[in-house]
Amino acid sequence: MGDLNTVPAFSSLGSTARNTHLRGRRRFNADLADIVQACSTGQVVEQGFRIQNLQAGNDEGIIEITISDLDGQHVLGFSLLVSETSDYPKNHVFFCSSSETNLQPHFSDVLESVASDSSRTIQETILKILNSLANRQIRIAADGVGSQEIDIDEDDNDYEGFDQFEEDLMSGSTAGKQKLDLQHLQNDFLEVVATGYRPGLLRFADDNLAISVSIPVVVLAKFIPPRALMAWDRRLLSRSQHLTLLISGFRDIYPPLDHECAYTTQAQRSGILLTFKVGLTGTYKPGKEYARDAGQAYGLIQADAEDEVQSQAEKAAALDDFGFDHNENYLSEQSQIPTSAVKEEHEEGSFDRFSLSSSLESLLDHSLLKLIQLRRKFELGWAGAELLLSIVEKTQTPEDRVFDMQQQDLLAADAEESQLAHTNKLPHDPLLRLRKESKVNIILTAFCYLIRRLSLCPRYCLVCHNKLNNTYEALKPYVCDSKLCTYQYYSFNQGPSLEYEIIYNPNTVDLLVSIAHTAATEQVLNDPLPIGLGLRVPPPDVCKIKELPRNQSISQSTLVSERNSSSQVTVDTDGMCDFDDLSLPMMRAVIAALIDTLPSIDDMKKHLERKVKAGKAKPRLKDMDPAILPAAWSILRWCVASCTAYLEEITSGEESIKNLDPGWRQFRFSVGSPDAEARFKNAIDQAQRRSANAAIYPSLYAFHGSPLRNWHSIIRHGLWFKEIAHGRAYGHGVYLAKEGNISMGTYAQTGRSTWRKSRTSPTNCVALAEVVNLPHEFVSHNPYFVIKDTHWIICRYLLVKGVIDTNYETTAVTEPGRTRPFPFVKLDPSHPVTLNSRRIDIPEPTHQIAALLAARQEEFREEANDDEDAAVFDKNVISIQSSQTSKDDDSEEMMNVDVDSYETSEYSRAVTSALSVSKQSISHFIDWKHDPERVRLTVEHLMPPPSEASPSATMAVQRELRAMLREQQDARSLKELGWFMPPEFVGDNLFQWIVEMHSFDDDLPVARDLKARNLNSVIFEIRFPPTFPIAPPFFRILTPRFLPFIQGGGGHVTAGGSICMDLLTSDGKFLFLFSPACISISAVLLQIRIAISNLEPRPARLALDYGRPYDTQEALVGFKRAAATHGWRVPVGTEKLLR
C-alpha cells in the first residue's frame, strides 16, 4: 500500500490560485488540467479515500472520478457535470451522478446534494464530496447500521459522542485539534468593537457558524450623506435599523484564512467557501432562522410562476376548509402588489435586502479575498488593488506582469482615493501597515471594505464593479457604458423597483417619462441611452424626426441624410429591427413612439393595485395590454432607472415654498455626487471666513430656467454649461436669476411636444438653487448671477408647471403670533428672492432629512450582547498581552488591568516602533518647534493616570494612538496638522495622553495673546475611561489659563479649562462608539480647535494669570456646570476618572 506519510493529500495539492486571472471556459480547463496532472499517479488520498482516477469526460464540462479505500478496494465512481463552463467559477452549478447500480443510499444523498450547493471550484467541490462521504460513513459505523438508509437531516445532537473523532478526521490529526480558535475570534471581535462596529456570532445545530458585523444606519449617515441614502433606497432611513454584513460558510472553523488570506489546509479539507450577504436588521444581528436562510445557496432551483399559482390555490383551499370567504375583498392590498413594491412587514430578527444588496454581495463574493491578496502581495491600497484585478481579469494576464507594467497607474489610483478623504468620510483601513506575517481580521476587513464601497458606489458600475469614466458625478449608482452591464442591470432588475415607484411616487414617474418624451421628440436626448437591452422595435417613421433646436450642432443636411438612410435599416420578417443598429436621431424617434404606446401612469398604478382572487397571479405591467411591445415596457423602466438624481414631490403645505403660483408643482431635487453637499459646505465655510456678510447669511437662492427639452439631461447630469442655449452676454458659467419671472418666463421655454397621456403634462421646469454668498467673486452678479464654479451651486427644488394646480397651501404665514412648524431659510436682504416682485419664503432644505435622522436617533437603542456573543467576550482570553494568559474572571465585565504591563506586549512593541519613526521624522518639521522643557514642567504635578482598563477599551485606545502617531508621522507640516503628541510622554500610560495644540490663525485674538506671552501651544490632557469607546474621553487644558466666559472670554473653554461640547458628553457618546473614522481623537481635536477659534459669541482670550495651571477639580466643576446649563448628560464614571 505504501507509506501514507509520503502520499499526498488532495487538499494539500495547492489551490488553483495561479489560474485566478482566468475566467469561464479557460479557467475551467486550466483548473481541470492541474488537478488531472496532480492525480495522475493514482496515489492521492483524502479523508480515507484514494483517488484512483480523475480525468475529463468525453463531453466538455464532464469530469470522471473513481475512488477506493486505502487498501485499493473500489468505493465509488461518479461524474461531475458543470452547468455552463462560461459561468465558472462563480456563477455555475455542478451536477453529480453515478452510473453504479448498487449505489448505497447515503452516497446517493451526498451526490444529489451537490446541485444545491453554492458555486465552488473543481478542487473545492471534489473535496467537499469526499468530506461528506467520509462523514456519512463515520455516522453509519458509529450507529452500527451498516449500509442502511439514514436520515441526513437528523438532529446532530444524536452524534455528539463522535464530534471529537470527526474533528480529528477533518483536521487530519489523531491527536485532535480544535477547529474554532476562540482566542483568535475574541481578538478579532475586540478589534471590530474598537473600530466602532458591532460583531455577532451565530452558531447553528449542524456545527456550522456565521458571523455578522453591523452599524446603525443612523450612524452610517455620518459616513454617507443622508440625502444619498434617501436617494439610493428610502427604506434605509425608514426606521431604526442596522446595516449588517453576514458572513457564512465557516463550518465551525475559525480562522479559515492564513496570513496571505488564502484558505488554510483545514479549511480546504472542510470545503469552506465564505459567502457574504448584505442586508438590514432591526437589531445588531439577524435571528438564526433568517441568517441561515440568507446564507443558504439553492443552486438553480427556484420557485416559478406555476409554483406561485399552486401555492395560492393551496392557501385558498385551506381557507375553504376553515370556512373563510376568499372573495376579492379578502386579500389585503399588500398581497396584490408585487413583492418589490410592498412596504415590508419587519419581523423580529429578519434580514431584509435593499436595492444595493445584490450588487454589493456579488462584489464581495467575487473580489474581496482576491483584493486582499493583491494588497498584501503588492502593498497597494483598495483602489490600486481594484484596478489591478480589473486589468488582470480583462486581459487574462498574470498579476505580476500587470503590476510591473501598470505600477504607476496603480499607485496613482491609490493617491487619487487618498484625496477623496477631504470630502468623503472613508472608513478605517485594517490592512494599512499590517505586517505581512500577521493574519488578516477578515470580519473587520470585509465590513470596512463594504462601508468604503457603499460610500463610493456612484463611482463604480453596479454590475462589473469597475470604476466609471463619466464626465459627471451622479448621486445614484448606475452602470457603465458596457452593453453587457446595461443588459444585466435591466434584465435582472438591479435598479430601483419600477412597481414601487409607480405606486408610491406616481407623479415623479409621470414627470420622468414626460420629459424623456419631450427630449426624444425634439431630438436632444443623449446618453445614457437604452443601448444593450436587446430591444426589438418597429422601424422609425423618419417623417416624424423633427428638426433640432437651433443650438444643436447637427445640420439640416445631416437630418436629410438620416431620413434618406432609413431604407438602410435592416427589418426582419417580423417587421422589427434592432434598436442598437439605429442612428441617434432614429433612436430618439423610436423612444418617443414607444412611450406614446404606453398607458398613463395612473392606469398603471390602478392595475398594480388591483385586487385579485387567491390563486390568481399578481398583476404585472406587461399584462395590461398585449399589444404593447416588450420594448415599450423596457423604455419605461429605463426612464426611471437611468435617473441618477433624487426627486420627491412635496405634498405638504408646511414644507412648500411660499408665495408661489399654485400652478407650479414642487419637488425636492438633489443632483450631483454624494459628496457634493460636503464640497458645498466647505465652500460655505471658506466664504464665511472671507466675508463678514457671508458669516451672517451663508448662502443665496436663485432660479435657473431652461427649456423643457433640456431637463431630461439636467436631472441626470446637473447644471453645467457645455452648450450655449441663450447666449452668454455676461460671461461663461451657469446663469441664475433672483426674480423668478425671468427664469420662468424667458428661459423655461415650453416644450414643442408633450406626452399626451401625462397626468401633469409638464410645460415648463425651473430649478431653485442654493449658491455660496460671494457674489463679487461670481463671473457676474448683476443683473444675473453667473457662476463658473459649479460646486458653489447645489439644486434644492424643482418647480414644474403643468395643467393641474397643486392643492396645498402656498401662502406665507403672516398672522402675528403664529409660529411656523417648519424652519425657513434666513435670506440675505441685499439679494432677495422674488416672484412677481413679491418675496418668497423657502423652507430649510435640510430640515426634512435632519428631522428624519433625529427621529431615527431617538429610536435607536443599544442592545446588550446575547449569550453567544457574551461567551466570546467573557472567555478567558485577554488580547492585550500576547505573552500572558489571564486568570478566569467570567463574572466581571470590567477588569482591573495593570497598565504598566503593556510594555511587554505586542502593542507596546508596535508603539515603540511607531515612536522611533516619529522621532526620526521630527527633524523634518521646521515650521513649528516643540518645547519639551515647558511640557515637562507642566505635567510634572499631574494627578496619577487612570488605573482601570478593559480589553475593549484597550483595543480602542490602541487603535486611536496608532492612528494619531501615524497621522503625525505622515503630516507634511506640523503647522498644517495643528497638534503634536510629544514622543517623550507617549507610552507612560495608555489611558492618559498629553497633546499640544498650536499654530492658530494669526488674526485670532488668542493667537496674538499666545505670541505676546511667548507661548507656542496650548497643552491638553486626555483621559480615557475603562468604558471607552462607549463613553467619551475627558479633554481639559493644562495651560495656559483662559479668560472665563463670565469675564468676557469665549472659545467654548469652561472656567476650569475643560471643553464645553456636547460631543464629549453622554449625548454624543454614540459617535465614538459607532463611527470612529468620522469621530476619531484627531477629529475631536479639530472640533476643539474650531471651537476655540470661533469668534461668536465672543473670542477666546488668555487670562491675566495665564501662567497658573488649571487643576483637575475645577475642570470637573466647570464641565458639570456647562453640561447642566445646556441640558447635557455627564458620562457615568467621569468623577471617578478624575480622582
N, C-alpha and C positions, 0 to 999 in steps of 0.2 A: 504493500500500500504506500510505502514511502514515509519519510519523516514529515509529519504535519507541521513542524516548526519551520520547514523550508517551503511549504506550499503557500502560494499567495492567496489572500482573501479577496473576494470580489470587490468588497468595499474599499480595499486598500490599493486598488489599481490606479487610483488617482481620478479626480473628476475630469470632465471634458472641458475644463476652463480654457484650454488653448483654442477651442472652437467657438468661444462666445462671441467673436466678431462676425460669425456667420449666422444666417437665419434661413428658415424654410427648408427646402429640399437639400440644399448644400449642407446645412447644419446637421440634418438627419443622417445623411450619408456619411459625413465625417465622423459623427459620434458612433454610428454603427461600425464603421471600418476600424476605429480604435478599439472597440470592445471585442469585435471578432478576432482581431490580432492578439489582444491580451488573453483571450480564452482559447486560442488555437491549440495549446498543449493538452487541453483536457484535464489539467491539474488544478484549476482554480476552485476554491471551496468557499462556502458561505453558509453559516447557520447549520452546520452539519450536513450540508449538501455539496456534492461535487458537480460542477458544470461540465458535463461530458461533451456537449456540442452546443455551439451558438453560431448561427450562420444566417445570412439573408435568405429570404424565401424566393420562390420563383417569380412572384409579382412584387412590384415596388411597394414599399411600406410594410412588408411582412418580415417578421423575424422568427426563426425556428429555434427552440431551446429544448435541450434534453438534460435532465438532472438525475443523479444517482446518490446513494448514500456513500459514506466514506470507504465502504468495502467494495464499491463498484456495482452494487445491486441497483437495478433500474427503479426509479421512483416515479418519474412523471415526464411526459413530453407535452409541450404546449406551444402555442403560437401567439405572437403579438401582432396586431394589425393597427396601424395608425390611421386615424380618420382622414387626415389630409397632411401630406408632408409639408405643404406650403405654410401650414399653421404652426409647425413645430418650431420652438419648444414651449410656447406659452399658451397657445390657444387651441391645442389639439386634444383628442381623446384617444386612449389606447383601448382596444377590444382584445380580450384574451379568451382563447378557447383551446380545447384539447380533443383530438380525434380518438383517444383511447376509449375502449368500450366499457372497461370495468373501473371507471373513474370513481374514486372514493368521494362521498358527498361533501366532506369538509374541504377537499381540494376543489371541488366544483364551486363551492361558495366563494372561495378565495378568487378563483379565476373570473367569476361573474362580477365580483365587486370592483374589478379594475376599471370597468367602464364608467363607474360613478365617481371615480377619484378625480382629483384636480390634475391639471397638466403637469407632467414631470418629464425629465429627460429619460432616455432609454435606460441608462445605468440606474437612475433612481427608481424607475418603475420595476425593473427586474429585482433590485434589492428589496423593495417593499413586498413583492410577491414572495420571495424566499423567506423574509421575516414572518409574514403572515402564515405561510405553510408550516414553518417551524413552531410558531405559537400554537396552531391548531393541534399539531402532533403532541406537544407538551401537555396540553389540557386533556386530550384524549387518553394519553398514557397515565396521567395523574388520576383520572377518574376510573381507569380500568375498563373503558368501554370499547377498546379496540377500534374498529373502523365504523362503529355505529354512528348514525347521524346525530349531530349535536346542534343545539340552538346557539348560534354565534351571537345572538342578541341577549343572552342571559346576563343577569346582573354579575358584574365582575367580582362582587364580594364572595361568590362561591369559590373563587380561586385564590383567595388571599394567602393561603398557605404556600402558594407556589410563586408569589411575587418575587422573592429574592432569587429563586432559581431562574426565573425568566429574565431578571435584571442581569444575572451573571451571564446568561447566554447572549443577551443583547449587547453587553459590553465586551464579550469575548474573554472574560476572566472568570475562572472558577472560584477565585477568592471573593468575588462580589465587589461591585463598585457603585457608589451612589451616583444615580443619574442626575438628580436635582441638587445642584450645589447651592444650598440655601444661603450660605455666607455670601457667595457671589451675587445671588439675587438680591439680598438685602443691601449690599453695597450699591448695586445699580439702582435700586428703589430709592435709597437715600440721595443719590446723585440727582435723580429725577425730581425729588421733592426740593432739593437745594436749588435746582434750576427754576423752580416755580410751577411745576406741573404736578399732576396727581396720578400716581400709578395704582393699578389694581390687579389682583391675582384671581383667576377663575379656574378652579380645579374641577374636573368632571369625573364621573364614576368610572370611566374606562381608562383611568390613569393618564388622561390627556390633560393639557392645561392651555389656557390662553392668558394673555396679559393685555391690559388696557392702559392707555395714558390719556388724560383729558385735561381740558382747560375750560372754565366757564366762558360761554360766548360773550357775556358782558365784559369779561376781561380781554377776550380776543379782540374786542373793539379798541383796545389800547395799541394793538399791533396793526390792525387793519381798519381804515376809516369806516365808521358806521354807515356812511352813505354807500360805500362799496358793498358792504354786507347786505344792505337792503336791496341793492340793485341785483346782486347775484342770486339771492333767494330770500324772499320775505319771511320765510319760516325761521331763519336763523335768529331773528330778534323777536319772534312772535311770543315767546315765553322764556322763562328761566330754564336754561338747559346747558349742556356741555358739548363741546366739540370733542369727539372721542375717536381715538385710533385703537382698533382691536387687532392684535397680532395673534394669529392662531398657527397651529401645526407644530408646537414644541414637543408633543408626545412625552411629556414629563421629563424632558431633558433640558437642563439649563446650566451653563450657556451652550447654545448649539453651534456657536461660531468661534473660530480661533482668532488670533491677533491679526490675521490677514483678511478677516471677515469671510472666510470660506467655511463650509460646514465641517465640523470635527468628524473624526473617524466614527465615533459613537453615534453622532447624528446621522451620518450617511448610512450606517448599518440599520438604523431605525427608520430610514426612509423619510427623514424630516424635510419638509419644504414649507418655509414660512410664508404665510399669506397675510395680506393687510386689508382691513376693511375700515372705511371712514364713515362716520355717522353722527347722529345727535342722540344724546341720552339725557334723561331727566335728572340723574344723579351722576356721581363721578365715574361710575362704571355700569355697564349693562347687566341685566339679570342673566343668570346662567342659561336659561332656555333660549333667550334671544341671542346671546353670544354664540351658543352652539349653532343655531340656525344661520347666523350671519357668517360664520366661518366654514360652513359646510359647502362642499363642492358637489354639484349634482350632474356633472358631465353635460350631455346633450339632452337629457330627459327633462322636458318642460311641459307644463300644462298648456294645451292648446285651446282654441275656441270651443271645440266639441266637449272637452273636459269641463269647461266653464258652464256650458249649457246643461250638461249632465248633472253637475253639482247643484245648479239652481233648481233643476227638476226634482232632484232628491230632497232638497230642502222644502220645496213646495209640497211634495208628498208627505213629508214628516209633519208639516203644518196641518195637512188634511187629517192625518191620523189623530191629531190633538184637537181637532175642531176649530182651527183658526181659519179665518177668511183671508185668502191672499189675493184680494182684488187689486185693482190699480192703485187704490189709495193706501194699501197696507204698507208697501215698502217705502222706507224713508227716502227723502230726496238724495241723501248721501249715497245710497246704494245704486242710484240710477246714473250718477256721474262717473265718468272714467276715473280709475284709481288715481291717476296722476293729477286729477283736478280736484280731489277731495281734501278738505282740511282734516288731517288725520286725527283719530282719537288716540291720544297718547296713553298707552297702558304703562303701568309701573314696570320699570326695568326694560322697556322697549329700546331697540336700537334702530333709529329711523334714518333712512337715507335722505340726502338732499340733492340739489341739481348738479353739484360738482363731485359727488361721491364716486361715480363710476370712472371718471377721468383720473382722479387722484389715486384710486385703487390700481388702475392699470399702470400708472406711472410707478407706484411703489413696488408692485409685484414684478414688473419687468426690469426696473432700472436701479432700485435702491442699493442692493448688495453690489452690483457692478460698479456703481458710482463710488461707494465706499472703498472698494478695492482699488479703483483708479486713483482716488485721492491719496490713499496710503502709499501706493506704489510710486506716484509721480509728485507727491507733495503739492497737490492742486487744491483750490477751493471748489465749492459746489459748481459755480458757473464754468470753470475750466474743465472740470470732470464731465459735466453735461455736454459741453461742446466736443470734447474728445470722444465720448461714447457715441455721439451723433455721427461724427465723421467715420468712426470705425464701422458702425452698422450700415452707413450709407455706401461706403466704398468697399466694404468687406476687406479692409486692410488691417494687418496686425497692429495692435495698440502701440507697441514700442516704435514702430516705424512712423505712425501718425504723430506721436509725441515729438519725435525728432524733427519732423518736417513742419509741424504746426505749433511749436513751443511758444513762439512769440504771441500768436493769436490766442492761445490758451491762457497765458499769463495776462494778456490784455482783457480777456473776458472776466477774469477774477478782479482785476483793477477797476473795471467798469462797475462791477457789483459793489465793490467797497465804497464807491462814490454814492451809491444809492442809499447808504446809511444816513446821509444828510437829510433825506426826505422820507425814506421808508424805514420803519422800525423793524429791522430784521431780527430774528430770534438768535439765541445763543448758539454757537457752533461747537459742539462737543469734540470734534476732530481736530480743532485748531491746536497745534502744538502738542497733540497727543503723541507720546513716544511710540515708536514702531513696535516695540516689544510688548506694549500694553494692549489688553483686549478692548475691543470696542463695546461700549454700552449700547447695544442695538435698540433697546427700548427708548432711551433718550435721543439717540441719533435719529431714529426713524421719525419721532414726533417733531423734533426740531426741523427736520427736512420737510415734513408735512406742513408745518406753520410757514416755513420760508416759501414753499411753492404756492401755498394758498395766498400768501401776501403778494406774490408776484404773478399770479395766474393770468392776468390780462396780457402779460408779456410773452406768453407761451401758447402754442397751439393745444387745444383741448384733446386732440386725437393723437398726433405724433409726438407731442410734448416738446418739439423743438422751438427755439426762440423765434418770435415773429420778426419780420423785417419791415414792418409798416412805417410809413412816414408820419403817422399819428399815433397817439396813445389812447386806447379805449378804456372805458370804465368797466365794461363787462368782458369776460373772457370769450374768445371766439376761436376760429380755426385759421390755419394758414391758407395760402393760395393753392395748395395741392388739391387736385380733383379727388384723389382718393380720400383725403381727410374730410373734404366737404361732403362727399357721398356718405361716409360713415357717420358724420355728425348728424346729418338729416335723416338718414335711413334708420339709425339706431336711437333716434330721439334723445340725443345727448344735450340738447339745448333746453331752454325753458319749455314748460308744458303749454302747448297751444290751447288745449281744452281749458286748463286753469285760467289762462289769460282771457279767453273768451267769456268765461262765466263770471269772473271776478273783476276784470278790467276791460269791459267791452268797448268803452269809449276810446281807450288807449289803442286797442287793436284797430278800431274803426279809423282812427287818425293815421296810424301807420300804413294801413292799406290804401287809404285815400291819397296820401302824399306820394306813395310809391307809384300809384296810378298816374298822378299828375306829372311826376318826374319822367316816367316812361313815355307818356303820351307826348310830352313836349321835348323829348329827345335830349334830356340832360342826365338821365340816370346812369351812374357809373359804378365802379367797384364799391362794395363787394356784389358781384353778380351771381345768380344761381347756376353757376357752371359746375359741372362734375356730378350732377344729381341724376344723370341718365334720363333727362326729360325727353319724352316723345311728344311733339307738338305739331299742330297744323301749320303749314307754311304761312308766313305772314302776308297780309294784304298790303303790298307796298304802296298802294294808293293812300293808305292811312298814315304813312310815315310823314309827319308834318315837318315843315322847315324848322331849323333850330333857332333859338333866340339869337339876337344879333351879337351877343358877346361870345358865343361859342365859336370854336376855331374851325369847324368843318364847313367847307364852302358849299354853295349851291350846286356846283358841278359834281362834288362828291356825292351829294344827295341823289342827283340824277343817275350817277353811276351805280349807287346802291339799288335804285329802282330797276335799272336795266339788268343788274346781276341776279334778279330774283329767279330768272329762268335757270340759273346755275345751281339752285338749291336742290339737293337730292331728295326726292319724295318717294317713299317706298310704296308698295302695293296697298298698304292700309291707309294711304293718304297722309301719313305722318312723316316728319323729318326729325333729325337730332337737333335739339336746341343748341348744343355746343358748337355745331357746324355753322351757325348763322353769324352774320356780321353784327356789329354792335347796334346799329340802327334797327336791324331786323329783330334782334333780341328784345329791344325796348318795345317795339310794336307788339311782339308776341306776349310779353308780360302784361301790357295793358289789356290786350284782348282776352287773356286768360282770367284776369281779375274781373273783367266785365261778366264772365260766365258764373261767377260765384254768387251765392245768395247773400243777403245782408247779414251783418254780424248779429243783429237782434234775432234773426231767424235761426242762425247757428246756435245762439245761446238757448233759445226755446227748445231746439232739437236736443241739445245735450242734456237739458234739464227735464226732458220728457220722462214721465213715469212709465214703466213697463211692468208686465206681469212677471212673477217669479218663473225662472226657467228660460226667459227670453234674453237674447243678447243685449248688452248695453248699447245705447245709441252711439253711433260713430258718424263722424262728419261725412265720410265718403258715401254713406248710405242715404244722404239727404236727397240726392238726385243722381241716378245712374248715368245721366247724360253728361254730367260734369267730368271732365278728363282728370285722371290722377295728377297730371302735371299742374292743374289749377290748384289743387289742394297743396301740392309741394310749394307753389309760389306763395300761397297764403302763409304757410309755415316759415318760408324764407323771409317774408315781410316782417314777421315778429322776431324770429330768432336772430336775424342779422342786425337788429337794433342793439347797439352796444351802449346806449345811454339809459338813464333811469327816467321814466316818465310815469307820473301818477296824478290822476285828476284830483283836484281839490273840490270836495263836495260840501265842505263845512263853511258856513259864512264866517265863523270866527277865524278861520285860517286863510281867508281870501284877502287879496289886495283890495283896499277900499277906494271908492270913488272911480271905479272903472265902469265902462258901459257894460250892462249885463249881457250884451251880445257876444262878449269875449269870454270863452271858456278858459279856465286857469288850470295849468298843470305844474306840478313840481318837476323841475327839469335839471338834470345833472349830467354833464358830459365831460369827457377827458379822463385821464388816467386816475387810478385810486389815490395817488399821491398829489393830485392837482390841488386838493384842499390844503395839504401841508405846504406846498410851494406858495400858494396864495397867502397863507397865514404868515409865512416867512417874509413875503414881500410887504405885508401889512406891518409886521414888527419893524422892519427896516424903515418904512415910511414914518412910523411913529417916533423913531429916534431922530429922523431928519427934519420933521416938520411938527411944529407946535400945534398946528390946526389938525393934523392927522392924528395926533395923540388924543384929541377930543373926539374927532369924527374920523375914524379909521378908514372908512370906505365911502364911495359914492355909488349911486344907482343910475342906470341909463338904459334906454331902449335900443334894440338893434332890429331893424326890419329888413326883410329880404323877400323876393318873390316866392310864391308858394312852391314853385318847382324846385327850389334850392333846398328845401327843408329836409328832404329825404337824406341828403348828404350831410347837412349841418347836424342833424340828430345823431349821425354816426361818427362824424369827424370833428365836430366842434366848430367854433368860429375861427376861420382862417381867411387869408386874403391873397390866395394864389391867383384867383381870377377876378378881373375887373368887371363889375356889373353896372356901375353907375358913374364911373369916372372917379378920379382921386384928386380933386381940386385942392384939398387941404393936406395932402401928404399920403404916405404909404402906411397902411395899417387897417385895423378894424374900426369902422365908424359907428358911433353911438350918439343918440340924441337924448337930451334931458326932457324935451317936450314930446309926449307920446304921439301926438298927431303927426309929427314929422315922419316918424318911423311907420306908423300905421297907415298913413295916407299916401306918402310919396314912395317909400321904398318897399313896403309889404304889398307888392303887386298881386292882384287877384290872378288865380290860375286860369288859363285859357280852356281848361277841361277839368272835369271832376268825375269821380266815381259815382255813377247815378244811384247806386244802392246805399250810399253812405248815409247814416242817420244824421250825423252832424254836418256833413257837406262842408268841410273847411274851405274857406275862400282866401283867408289871409292868416299869416303867422308872424308873431313878433316875440322876441326874447327880451326878458328883463334881466340884466346882468349886474353883478356887483363888481366894482373896479377899485383899485387902490387909489386913495385920495392924495395923489401927487399930480394934479392937472398941469402944473407948469413944466413937468417932465414928459408930458404926452407930446406926440408929434404936433398936435394942435388941440386946443381946448375951447376954441370959440370960432364959429358958432356950434361946432360939433366936437365931441371927444374923438380923437384919432389916436389909437394906441397900437404900437408895433409889438410891445412885449405881451404876448398872448397869455403868459402866466399871471399877468396883472388883472386878467378878466376871468370871472367864473360865472357861468349861467346859473340862475336861480329859478326862474319861472319861464314857462312857455305860454303865451297867450294866443288862443286860436279863435278866430271869428267864423261862425257858421250860421246856419239857418235857424238853429234852436237857441233861445236865450237860456242863460243859467237861471236857477230858481232859488239861489241863496242870496243872503243879504250882502251887498257890496257897498253900503253906505257907511261912511266913517262914524265912529262913536263921538258924539259931541255933547251929550247930556252931562251937565255938571254932576259930579259925584259918582258917575257911573264908571266902574272900572273895567278894564279890558282883560278878559281871561287869557288872551294870547299876547305875548310881548311884541312890540313893533320896533322897527329899526329907527335909531336916532339919526336923522338925516342932517347933513351939513346945510345950514340955511343959505350959504352963499352959492350952493348948487342944488336948488330944489328940483324934485322930480314931479312933473305935472302932466296932466291930460286936459286939453282944452283950457289951459292956463289955470287949472284947478289942482291944488296939491294932492298927491295920492299918499296913502299910508300903506307901508309894506310890512307884512308880518316878518318877524325874525326868522330867516330861512332855516336856521339850525335848531330852532326850538323843538320842532316835532321829534327829531331824532334824539335830541337831548332829553326830552321828556320820556321817550321810549327807553332810553338807556337808564334813566333814573328809576323807572318802574321795574326794569329787569334787575337793577342793583338792589332795589328794595326787596324784591322777591328772593334774591339769592341767599341761600343758607348753606353753610359749610357742613357737610355730613361727616360724622365720625367714621373711622375705618371699621369695616366689618371684621368678623372673626378671622377670615383667611388673611386679610392684609395686616391685622394686628399681630397675627402669629409671625409674619415676616419681619415686622419692625421690632417686635419684642423678643425675637430669637436671640439666643446668647451668642451674638456675633457683633462686635463693635469694630467699625471700619476705620476709626480714627488712628488706630495703631496697627500697622501691618505685622509687627513683630510680636504682638501680645494677644492673648485671648482673655477677655474679661470674665468675671465670675457671674454665675446665674443671678439675675435680678429681674425676673419677668414681671414682678408685681409693680415695679416702678416705671412710670413713663419718663420721668426726668431723672437723670443720673448725675451725681457729682463727679466731675472729671478733673483730674489734676492737669491744669493747662500746661504746666511745665513739661509734662511727659510728651508733648507734641514734638519736642526737639529731636526725639529718636525715631519719629515716624517718617513714613514716606512723604507725607505732606511737608514736614519740616525740611527734608532734603530738597523738595521741589521749590520751596520758598527761598532756601539758601541759594539755589541755583539762579532763581529769578533775580534775587538781590545782587548777586555777583555781576550779572549782566547789567542790572540797573546802575550799579555803582560805576561800572566801566563806561556807561553812556553819559553819566552826569557831566563829564568834562566837555561834552559837545554842546551843552546848552549854555550859551553865553549871554542870553537876553534877560536872565533873572538869576540872581545868586542867593543860594540858601545860606542862612546864618546859623550854623549848628550850635554855637555857644548860647545865643539868645533862646533857642528852643530848649536846650538842656536846662538852663536856669528856670524856664517857665514850667517844665514838667517835673522839676526836682521835688516839689512838695505835693504832687498829686496824691489823691487817695488811692488805696490799693486797687488793682484791677478786679473785674468780676471773677468770682471763684466757681461759678456754676456753668455747666455746659451740657449739651445733649448731642447725640450723634447727628441728628438732622440739622441742628444749628451749626455744628462744627463744619459739616459739609457745605452749608450755605455760606458761612463766613469765609471758608477757604476759597470757594469759587469767587466771591467778591474781591478777596485780597489778590488772587491771581489776576483777575481782570484789571484791577487798579494798577498793579505793578506792570502788567503788560501794556496798558494804555500809556502809563508814564514813560515806559521804555521806548515805545514806538512814536511818541509825540515828536513832531518836527521842531517844536518850540515850546519851552515851558511857559512862556508868556501867553501863548495862544491857549495852552492847556488850562492855565489859571489856578491850578492847585499843585501841591507837591507833598508826597509822603517821605519824610526823612528816613533814609535806609537804616540809620543807626537806632531808630526806635521801632522798627518792624521786627516781629519775631519774639519780643519780650513776652507779649501776651496776645493771643489770637483775638481776644474779645475786647481789646482796648487799642484804639488807633489814635495816632497823632497826625493831623493833616494841616498844612498851611494853605491859606487862600491868599492869592496875591494878584498883582497886575490888573487892578481895577482901571476902568477908563479914566484917563487923566482929567477929564472935565467934571468928574463926580466930586462932590464936596468931601466924601470920605477918603477919596484918593489924595486930595490936596492935604487933608489932615494927616494922613499917614506919612506923606512926603515931608511935611513941615516938622514932624517929630522923628524923622529919620527911622521910620519903621517900614519894613519891606513886606510884611504879611500880617494876616490875622490867623492866629493859631487856634485850632479846634481840637477838642477831644470827642471821639465817637466811642460809645459803649454799647455792646451788643448783649441783649438778654438771652437766656437759655432757650427762649421760645421763638427766636428768630428763625425763619422769616415770617412766622405768623404774626409776631409783634415787631414793630419797627425799632430801630436803634435810637439811642438818645444822643443828639448833637448839642454841644454847647461851646461857646467861645471861652478860651482861657485868658487871652489877652490880645489886643488892648481893650480897655473898658469903653463901651459905647454910651452915648448920651441917652438916658431913658426917654421913653415916649412922653411921659408926663412932663418932662422938662424940655420938650421940643424936638426930641430925637425921632428917628424913623428906621426904615430898613428892616422891619419885622424882627428886630432884636429885642427881647424882653429885658426888664431891668436887671435880671440876674444873668444875662448872657446866653440864655437858651434861645432857640429859634421858634418863632410863632408861625407855624404852618400846620394845616390840618393833615398834610401828608405824613407827619411824624406822630400822629395820634391814632387811637383805635379806629377812627373813622376812615383813615387812609391805609389801614393795615393790609387789606386785600391786594393793594398794588404791589407790595413787597412779596406777598405770598404767591401771586399768580403771574406776575409779569416782570420778571427780573430784567429782561432785555429792555423793557421800557422804563422801569424804575430801578435802576442799579444805584449803588452808592455814588458813583461818579455823576449820575443823572441828578441825584438829590443835591449833591454839591453845586451843580449847575443851577438848580432851582433856588438854593440858598443864595448863591451869587447874584442871581437876578433879583431876588427879594431885597438884598442889601443895596443893590444898585437902583432900586425903584425910588423915584423922587416923589411918588404920591403915597400917602397924603403929605409926608414930609421926608426929606432926605436923611440918610444915616449920617451921624457925626460922632466924632470921638469926644468923650467926656474930658473935663478939665483934669481929673485924676486918672487919666488913661493908663498910667503905669501900674495901677492897683489891680492885681488879678482878681477874677471872679472866683468865688468858692462854690462848692457843689450844692450846698443847701439853698443859697439864693438863686441858683439856676433852677432848682426844682420848684421853689416857690413861684418864681416868675413864670415857669412853664405851666404850672397848675392854674395860676391866675389867668393867663392868656387863654387857656383851654376853657375855663369856666365862662369867660367873657364871650367867647364865640360859640359856646354850646358843644364843644368837642369833648370826647371821652379820653381821659388819660389812660394809656395802656396799663393793664394789670401788671404788677411787678416793677413799675418804674421806680418807686421809692426804694425797694429792695436792691435794685440795680445800682443805686447811687449811695448806698451805705457801705 
